[in-house]
Amino acid sequence: MAKLILTQEVTGLGAPGDVVEVKDGYARNYLLPRGYAQTWTKGGEKDVERMRAARKAREIATVEEAQQIAEKLQAQPVKISVKTGESGRLFGTVGAAQVAEAVEAAGLGAIDRRTVEIPERIKAVGSYTATVKLHADVTAALQLQVIPAK
């Protein structure tokens, strides 16, 4: 078993700053190469406190506030305008950062791109659903409409 400090949110495992124990192969082949974690050391404990403080500053304070934001996000679809080819395929894909920017541009508030999960790669024009983890107990289903840029 490998003891690691998570540097990014890993679904089903933990949040940045959490100290976790995982199997060696999972750590060596997945978490460490992708930068999701770093090996645990005594000096790394300082990093853990720094990450927790940064996460607390970004986190939405109360469950009620998170539920209000979730209701706003679920009320209307968010339109994302992207460059497309003639067949409607995108040049690249739509990522979490673009979704977060589109939510803010739509006037629905600012969300952290790290809280956005897109279950399938968005490579074509159409309607998609993404999830936004607003609080430990609150997630919102966000409707996305990807449209071609004019």
Steps between C-alpha positions, in 0.01 A plus 500: 500500500620849410429803717425809288385860535233589243569820307173495302145372545479128420144367484448221749835559671515849648566870467823701478696478824363161604753235599397163354640149476458328164649196331848549358397444137217754518738757644788424261297465179213745542514754784865604493555527119186712457593733787196410711719416801846525647678257727449555870794634699531670836581825318188449289283562806558875449366464146193321637414793726553749214275298266227471764509875564474573126212252463315654795535848346349376169229285656143621530435564867160343567280228359211747460713733288616204289137391447403849385783501248403149386141614436628790288730270301225246435238761405632580153742345252838663448600579142859450391600646165792320332674483162376212289567341164238463229367172640441643848809343659702718731861603461613337826269427792305698758673482839413583857661844477278597205193379688594708806555808280165448326318472834655827615423670166137387528474685832452188712794570730861392511581131539840336530600304190630220724144430620367437148484139379417426137418128465557479125734694272317778321616488137186605310220755509204393714359471853702350784480464877782578742505476877625771732603405854413811699534356851574162653123432511380701197551429131320667212419363156593768249343494153742612228409605149803504272432726201719602205668841519396749235 
